[in-house]
Structure formats: C-alpha cells, structure tokens
C-alpha cells in the first residue's frame, strides 16, 4: 500500500496510517423540552433543540437537524366585553314619594 489511502470502502484518507478507517455516524441527544410560547393566545411559536454527542468521522452519517420550531397557543384570544358610557337619567316616575327613573 502507499500509506495514504488505507481507508474503508469510502476511500477516506486515514492520515497515512496502515489501519482501516471506521466510519463513525453522528449521534445526537434527545430533544429538549419545548420552550415557552411567544404569545399567550392567537398563535405563537416555540422551539426545542438537541446537541451532538458524537460528531461524524471518516464518512459517517451526517448529523440531523438540531433545532426546530413549532406552533403553540393557536386558540384565539378572548375578547373583553366593552360597554358604552352611561346615558343620562330619564324622568322620574312620580313627582314626590319615592318614584323610579332609569
């Protein structure tokens, strides 16, 4: 051998050694918990991530996506009741003796 191309079937240069390169696939952690939603209602976003625990080497499988976004709190926001100002008092039902007006 020439001491330069002593890799596995992928032909990876093993740095001049006479050993066979072993492909190491990427390994990632479990997904983190989802983060806090960007809004309380009406449709927001949140994200989660994971980290590389073993980096790929010697032509091993590349790492998958490490972060993602998702929808959250998609229900519409409640609408508060809005009332107008009070109207003026109407005329009293009697001139004296405890009438009513509205």
C-alpha positions in Angstrom: 0.0 0.0 0.0 1.0 3.6 -0.4 0.3 4.6 3.2 -2.1 7.3 2.1 -5.4 5.6 1.0 -5.8 2.8 3.6 -9.4 3.6 4.3 -12.6 1.6 4.2 -14.7 1.3 1.0 -15.3 5.1 1.1 -11.7 5.7 0.3 -11.2 8.1 3.3 -7.6 9.2 4.0 -6.7 7.8 7.4 -3.8 10.2 7.8 -1.1 7.9 6.5 -1.6 5.0 8.9 -2.0 1.5 7.8 -5.1 0.8 9.8 -8.6 0.7 8.4 -10.8 3.8 9.0 -14.0 3.1 10.7 -16.9 5.3 9.8 -18.5 6.9 12.9 -22.1 8.1 12.5 -23.4 11.2 14.1 -25.2 10.7 17.4 -27.4 13.4 18.9 -29.1 13.9 22.3 -32.8 13.6 22.9 -34.9 16.7 22.1 -35.0 19.3 24.9 -38.4 20.3 26.3 -40.3 22.8 24.2 -39.5 26.4 25.1 -42.0 29.0 26.2 -44.6 30.1 23.6 -44.0 33.6 22.2 -47.6 34.6 22.9 -50.4 33.6 25.4 -53.1 33.2 22.7 -53.7 33.8 19.0 -50.9 31.7 17.6 -47.3 31.8 18.5 -44.1 29.8 18.1 -41.8 27.8 20.4 -38.6 25.9 19.8 -36.6 23.0 21.0 -33.1 21.7 20.3 -30.7 18.8 20.7 -26.9 18.6 20.7 -24.3 16.5 19.0 -23.0 13.8 21.4 -20.7 12.1 18.8 -19.6 14.0 15.7 -19.4 12.1 12.4 -16.0 10.9 11.3 -14.4 9.1 8.4 -17.5 9.5 6.2 -20.1 8.5 8.8 -23.7 9.6 8.6 -24.1 13.4 8.9 -26.0 14.9 11.9 -29.7 15.5 11.6 -31.3 18.9 12.2 -30.5 20.2 15.7 -33.4 22.7 16.3 -37.0 23.1 15.3 -39.8 25.5 15.8 -43.5 24.6 16.4 -46.8 26.3 16.7 -48.4 26.9 20.1 -51.4 28.6 21.7 -53.3 28.6 18.5 -56.7 29.3 20.0 -58.0 32.8 19.5 -57.6 35.4 22.3 -60.7 36.1 24.4 -62.4 39.4 23.7 -63.3 41.6 26.7 -66.8 43.0 26.9 -66.8 46.7 26.0 -69.8 48.9 27.0 -70.6 52.5 26.2 -70.8 55.2 28.8 -73.9 55.6 30.9 -76.8 57.5 29.3 -78.4 60.4 31.1 -81.0 59.7 33.7 -84.6 59.6 32.5 -87.5 61.4 34.1 -88.7 60.3 37.5 -91.9 58.2 37.5 -93.5 60.4 40.2 -93.1 64.0 41.4 -92.8 63.0 45.1 -93.0 59.9 47.3 -90.2 57.7 46.0 -90.5 57.1 42.3 -88.0 55.5 40.0 -86.1 56.5 36.9 -83.9 54.7 34.5 
